[in-house]
Amino acid sequence: MRPYQTEYREKLTTPADAVAELQNGETIVYGMSISQPPALLGAIADRARNDELTDIKVYSFLPLEHAYKTVLDPALSDCIQGYSWFVGAAERGLIRTGLNYFIPSYFHQVPRLCRDFMEIDTVVTTVSPMDRAGFFTFGTGNDYISVASRHCNRLIVEVNENMPRVFGDSLLHISEVDAVVENHVPLLEMSPPPPREEDDIIGPIVAEMVPDGATLQLGIGGLPNVLTEYLSDRKDLGIHTELLTDGMIKLIKNGVITGRRKNLHRMKHVFATASGTEEMYDFMDNNPSMESYSASYACSPAVIARNDNMIAVNSVLEVDLTGQANAEYLGGATFSGTGGQLDFVRGAFDSKGGKSIHAFYSTAKGGTISRIVPQFEEGAIVTTPRADTHYLATEYGIVNLKGKSTRERALAIISIAHPRFRDELLKAAEDMYLI
């Protein structure tokens, strides 16, 4: 048996035994999104249910099903306190009721928060199987977990044969690991939302802004990824993105995305985290064109700007008449988070020939509410400040706000609002002395 296999066997244990040494008051960081380790999170939750653990803090970014069935179970809130760098459907209700806490942050800074601003006792995450040289990979999630794994007192990995083996800065050696558990369950799948009729209008509008050879970032949500359906005639696109999605994989398979014209990581598809379907995970597995990096690198505005013609497309919840964009606050409470949006807004604009585009539907709730508003409600969060906003796109067109006066930008923004709301927006703009 190879030495690394011997070390693997010595560290292999059960989930319950792997977390048996956790103590009251520990700080735990667990993998993001698809990289959540269900067996380990379940074992931690079981100890809390058995009154063996209390005063535990758990940190993650976009927790999904495995988390809210275990460590984020409201019944455990007296023992385990949840913290999130980005809020998803799992925690919105918890945050509204004070059972979970949001940490405002730019995605590119989260790894540094783990390294320099936290004392992390334990990290748990899912990894791909170990190779003969003793290396696992972080698979779908590099994000912050690769850094947190090197700045903790205890690292426990959950090996899943379904987790793709990914290249880039994704390797983790068995010698760095304190305990190993195996749990070969299907990975969570994130299917895109059903299409809307406006997609056939917004998609082509935004696609017109993407030249051959551009490098793409597509943010979280259905609308940014609708764009991939309208890029089939492009040549030699590239990927440098926070989130890798099925739509991008389809364009790679069809030869649209090649990475040939990228300035940085030529011929490589660069991402920080990935979520999609089993077909996507299979395509990623052991594919040398796929490279993952921590968010401190992949989402650094300075790094993003090194690719010419960088096109960043993100979604927002609402925009006001000054050009401020809110992507994280809805109905009086935190809805999501800043994530990598502003990182890519700034990085794309600083790229030679680059563009940042906020794409959104003009209305919500069946057309009864305008997503373009005179002013944000009290307490609302500005995700992209007005001076950073570049292009805004709805089904009624696309406008460039850079270099425009407050009057010019107010009129431009109103021009892409739903016609039903334009008169009242014009009146509000007059009352605000914008026009």
C-alpha positions in Angstrom: 0.0 0.0 0.0 1.3 3.5 -0.9 2.3 5.7 2.1 -0.5 8.2 1.3 -3.0 5.4 1.4 -1.7 4.3 4.7 -2.1 7.8 6.1 -5.6 8.0 4.6 -6.6 4.8 6.3 -5.2 6.0 9.6 -7.3 9.2 9.4 -10.5 7.6 8.1 -13.2 7.5 10.7 -17.0 7.9 11.2 -18.7 11.3 11.1 -19.5 10.9 14.8 -16.0 10.2 15.8 -14.6 12.9 13.5 -16.5 15.6 15.4 -16.2 14.0 18.9 -13.4 16.3 19.9 -15.3 19.5 19.1 -15.7 21.6 22.3 -18.2 24.1 23.5 -17.7 27.6 22.2 -16.0 26.5 19.0 -16.0 28.5 15.7 -16.7 26.3 12.7 -16.5 27.2 9.0 -18.1 24.8 6.5 -18.1 24.5 2.8 -20.2 26.8 0.5 -23.2 25.7 -1.4 -22.6 22.3 -3.1 -19.5 21.8 -0.9 -21.6 21.5 2.3 -20.6 18.2 4.0 -24.0 16.6 4.9 -22.6 13.8 7.1 -20.3 16.1 9.1 -23.0 18.8 9.5 -25.4 16.1 10.6 -23.0 14.7 13.2 -22.4 18.2 14.6 -26.1 18.8 14.8 -26.6 15.4 16.6 -24.1 16.4 19.3 -26.0 19.6 19.8 -29.3 17.7 20.0 -27.8 15.4 22.6 -26.7 18.4 24.7 -23.1 17.7 24.1 -22.3 21.0 22.4 -23.3 24.6 23.1 -22.3 28.1 22.2 -21.1 27.0 18.7 -20.8 29.5 15.9 -21.0 28.2 12.3 -20.0 30.3 9.3 -20.8 29.7 5.6 -21.7 31.4 2.3 -25.1 30.6 0.7 -26.0 27.6 2.9 -28.3 25.1 1.2 -30.4 22.1 2.1 -27.8 20.1 4.0 -27.2 23.1 6.4 -30.8 24.0 7.2 -31.7 20.4 7.9 -28.8 20.2 10.4 -26.8 23.0 11.9 -29.3 25.7 10.9 -32.3 23.9 12.3 -34.2 26.5 14.4 -34.6 24.0 17.2 -30.8 24.1 17.7 -30.6 27.9 17.8 -29.9 27.9 21.5 -26.8 25.7 20.9 -25.6 26.7 17.4 -25.5 30.3 16.1 -25.4 30.6 12.3 -23.5 33.3 10.5 -23.6 33.9 6.7 -21.5 35.9 4.3 -24.3 35.6 1.7 -27.9 34.8 2.4 -30.0 32.3 0.5 -33.5 31.0 0.9 -32.4 28.7 3.8 -31.6 31.6 6.1 -34.0 34.5 5.1 -36.6 33.5 7.7 -34.0 32.8 10.3 -32.4 36.3 9.8 -35.8 38.0 9.9 -36.4 36.4 13.4 -32.9 36.9 14.8 -31.9 33.3 14.6 -29.1 33.8 12.1 -26.8 36.7 11.4 -25.5 38.2 8.1 -21.9 39.5 7.7 -21.7 42.2 5.1 -18.7 41.6 2.9 -17.3 41.6 -0.6 -16.6 38.1 -1.8 -13.0 38.8 -2.6 -12.4 39.8 1.0 -14.0 36.7 2.7 -10.9 34.5 2.5 -9.0 37.3 4.2 -11.6 37.5 6.9 -11.0 33.8 7.6 -7.3 34.3 7.6 -6.8 37.6 9.5 -10.0 38.4 11.4 -11.1 35.0 12.8 -9.9 32.3 15.1 -11.3 29.2 13.4 -11.3 26.1 15.5 -12.7 23.6 12.9 -13.3 23.5 9.1 -15.5 20.9 7.5 -16.0 20.6 3.8 -16.7 18.1 1.0 -13.7 17.1 -1.2 -13.1 14.9 -4.2 -11.4 11.5 -3.7 -7.7 11.4 -3.0 -5.3 10.6 -5.9 -2.3 8.4 -5.7 -0.1 11.4 -4.9 -2.2 12.1 -1.7 -4.2 15.0 -3.0 -7.8 15.8 -2.7 -9.4 18.8 -4.5 -11.9 21.3 -3.2 -14.1 20.4 -6.2 -17.0 22.8 -6.8 -16.0 25.1 -3.9 -12.7 26.9 -3.7 -14.1 30.3 -2.7 -13.0 30.9 0.9 -12.8 27.3 2.1 -9.3 26.7 0.6 -7.9 29.6 2.7 -10.0 28.7 5.8 -8.7 25.1 5.6 -5.1 26.4 6.0 -6.0 28.7 8.9 -7.8 26.5 11.4 -6.9 24.2 14.3 -8.7 21.2 12.9 -9.6 20.2 9.3 -12.1 17.4 8.7 -13.0 16.5 5.1 -15.9 14.5 3.8 -14.8 12.5 0.7 -17.5 12.1 -1.9 -16.8 10.2 -5.1 -19.4 12.4 -6.9 -17.4 15.6 -6.2 -15.5 16.5 -9.4 -11.7 16.7 -9.3 -10.8 20.2 -10.3 -7.5 21.8 -11.3 -6.1 25.3 -10.6 -5.3 26.2 -7.0 -7.6 23.5 -5.7 -5.3 20.8 -4.3 -5.4 19.7 -0.6 -2.9 17.1 0.6 -3.7 14.3 3.1 -1.0 15.6 5.3 -3.0 18.8 5.9 -6.0 16.9 7.0 -6.8 15.8 10.6 -9.7 13.4 9.9 -11.4 11.9 6.9 -15.0 10.6 6.5 -16.5 9.0 3.4 -20.1 9.8 2.2 -20.8 9.1 -1.4 -24.2 10.8 -1.9 -25.4 12.7 -4.9 -24.4 16.3 -5.0 -27.1 18.9 -4.7 -28.2 20.2 -8.0 -29.2 23.7 -8.9 -31.4 23.9 -11.9 -32.1 27.3 -13.6 -35.5 28.8 -13.0 -38.1 28.5 -15.7 -37.8 31.0 -18.5 -40.0 34.1 -18.7 -41.3 35.8 -21.9 -39.2 38.9 -21.2 -36.0 36.7 -21.5 -36.4 36.7 -25.2 -36.1 40.5 -25.2 -33.5 41.1 -22.5 -31.3 38.3 -23.6 -30.6 39.6 -27.1 -30.3 43.2 -25.7 -27.5 42.2 -23.4 -25.9 39.8 -25.9 -25.4 42.7 -28.3 -22.9 44.1 -25.7 -20.7 40.9 -25.8 -18.1 41.0 -28.6 -16.2 38.0 -29.9 -13.2 37.2 -27.6 -14.9 38.7 -24.5 -14.4 37.2 -21.1 -17.6 36.6 -19.1 -18.8 36.7 -15.5 -22.4 35.9 -14.9 -23.8 36.5 -11.4 -26.2 34.4 -9.4 -29.8 34.2 -10.5 -31.7 33.2 -13.6 -31.6 36.4 -15.6 -27.8 36.7 -16.0 -27.5 33.1 -17.1 -30.3 33.6 -19.7 -27.6 35.4 -21.6 -25.9 32.2 -22.5 -28.8 31.2 -24.7 -28.1 34.2 -27.0 -24.4 33.8 -27.5 -24.3 30.8 -29.8 -22.9 32.8 -32.7 -20.0 34.3 -30.7 -16.4 33.2 -31.2 -13.7 32.5 -28.6 -15.4 33.8 -25.5 -13.7 33.2 -22.1 -14.7 32.6 -18.5 -13.4 34.4 -15.4 -16.3 34.2 -13.0 -17.4 34.0 -9.4 -19.9 31.3 -10.3 -19.7 28.6 -12.9 -23.1 27.5 -14.3 -24.6 25.0 -16.7 -25.2 27.7 -19.3 -21.4 28.3 -19.5 -20.7 24.6 -19.8 -23.1 24.4 -22.7 -21.2 27.2 -24.5 -17.9 25.4 -23.8 -19.3 22.1 -25.3 -20.5 24.0 -28.3 -17.1 25.6 -29.0 -18.3 29.2 -28.2 -16.2 29.5 -25.1 -12.6 28.6 -25.7 -10.6 31.1 -23.7 -8.2 31.6 -26.6 -8.2 35.4 -26.4 -8.0 35.7 -22.7 -5.0 37.7 -21.3 -5.0 35.7 -18.1 -5.2 31.9 -17.8 -5.5 31.5 -21.6 -7.6 28.4 -22.6 -8.7 28.0 -19.0 -12.1 28.4 -17.5 -11.6 30.2 -14.2 -14.1 30.2 -11.3 -14.4 30.5 -7.5 -17.5 28.3 -7.0 -19.7 26.2 -9.1 -23.3 24.9 -8.9 -25.5 23.2 -11.5 -26.6 19.8 -12.6 -25.0 16.3 -12.5 -24.1 16.7 -16.2 -22.1 19.8 -15.3 -20.3 18.1 -12.5 -19.4 15.2 -14.7 -18.0 17.6 -17.4 -15.9 19.4 -14.7 -14.4 16.2 -13.4 -10.7 15.8 -14.1 -11.0 18.4 -16.9 -7.7 20.3 -17.2 -9.5 23.3 -18.7 -11.3 23.9 -15.5 -9.5 25.9 -12.9 -10.8 27.1 -9.5 -9.2 29.7 -7.3 -10.1 31.3 -4.0 -12.4 34.3 -4.1 -9.4 36.5 -3.0 -7.9 35.9 -6.4 -10.8 35.1 -8.8 -13.0 38.0 -7.5 -10.2 40.5 -7.0 -11.1 43.6 -9.1 -7.4 44.0 -9.9 -7.2 40.5 -11.3 -10.5 40.7 -13.1 -9.4 43.8 -14.9 -6.4 42.0 -16.4 -8.6 40.4 -19.0 -9.5 42.7 -21.9 -13.2 43.0 -22.9 -14.4 41.7 -19.5 -18.2 41.6 -19.5 -19.8 41.3 -16.1 -23.6 40.6 -16.0 -25.4 40.7 -12.7 -29.0 41.0 -11.5 -30.5 43.5 -9.0 -33.7 43.8 -7.1 -34.3 47.5 -7.8 -32.6 50.6 -9.1 -33.3 54.2 -8.0 -33.3 57.3 -10.2 -29.7 58.2 -9.3 -28.4 54.8 -10.5 -27.9 53.1 -7.2 -28.6 49.4 -7.4 -29.9 47.2 -4.6 -29.4 43.4 -5.0 -29.7 42.3 -1.4 -32.5 43.9 0.6 -36.2 43.3 0.1 -39.3 43.7 2.2 -37.5 45.2 5.1 -34.9 42.5 5.5 -31.7 41.0 4.1 -32.5 39.0 1.0 -29.1 37.9 -0.3 -25.8 39.7 -0.1 -23.2 41.8 -1.9 -21.3 38.6 -2.9 -19.0 39.3 -5.8 -21.2 41.8 -7.6 -19.3 45.0 -6.8 -16.0 43.1 -7.3 -16.9 42.4 -10.9 -18.6 45.7 -11.5 -15.4 47.5 -10.7 -13.1 44.9 -12.2 -15.0 44.8 -15.5 -15.0 48.6 -15.8 -11.3 48.8 -15.3 -10.8 46.2 -18.0 -9.7 47.5 -21.4 -13.0 47.4 -23.4 -14.8 46.0 -20.4 -18.5 46.5 -19.4 -20.5 46.0 -16.3 -24.2 45.3 -16.9 -27.1 45.1 -14.4 -29.9 43.1 -16.1 -33.3 43.0 -14.4 -37.0 42.8 -15.2 -38.7 46.2 -15.1 -41.5 45.0 -12.8 -42.2 42.5 -10.0 -45.3 40.8 -8.6 -47.0 40.3 -11.9 -46.3 43.8 -13.2 -47.8 45.6 -10.2 -44.5 47.0 -8.8 -41.8 48.9 -10.6 -38.2 47.7 -10.0 -37.2 51.3 -10.9 -38.0 53.5 -8.0 -37.5 57.2 -7.2 -35.7 56.4 -4.0 -35.0 53.3 -1.9 -37.0 52.8 1.2 -35.5 53.6 4.5 -33.0 50.9 5.5 -32.5 49.5 2.0 -28.9 48.5 1.0 -26.9 50.0 -1.8 -25.0 47.1 -3.4 -23.6 49.0 -6.3 -23.1 52.8 -5.7 -24.3 55.2 -8.4 -20.8 56.1 -9.4 -20.0 52.5 -10.1 -23.1 51.6 -12.1 -22.3 51.2 -15.8 -25.0 49.7 -18.0 -28.6 49.0 -16.9 -30.8 46.7 -19.0 -34.5 45.7 -18.9 -36.9 44.4 -21.5 -37.3 48.1 -22.5 -33.7 48.7 -23.5 -30.2 49.3 -22.2 -28.6 52.5 -21.0 -25.1 53.6 -20.1 -24.9 55.8 -17.0 -21.1 56.4 -17.0 -20.3 60.1 -17.4 -23.9 61.3 -17.3 -25.2 64.0 -15.1 -27.9 63.3 -12.5 -30.5 64.7 -14.9 -29.2 62.6 -17.9 -29.1 59.4 -15.9 -32.5 59.9 -14.4 -34.0 60.3 -17.8 -32.1 57.3 -19.1 -33.2 55.1 -16.3 -36.8 56.2 -16.7 -36.6 55.3 -20.4 -36.1 51.6 -19.5 -38.9 51.5 -16.9 -42.2 49.9 -17.7 -44.3 52.4 -19.6 -47.0 52.1 -16.9 -44.7 53.7 -14.3 -42.8 56.3 -16.4 -45.1 59.3 -15.7 -45.0 58.9 -12.0 -41.2 58.4 -12.2 -40.9 61.6 -14.2 -43.0 63.4 -11.6 -40.8 62.0 -8.8 -37.7 63.1 -10.6 -39.0 66.6 -10.8 -39.9 66.6 -7.1 -36.3 65.5 -6.4 -34.9 68.3 -8.6 -33.2 65.8 -10.8 -34.9 67.2 -14.0 
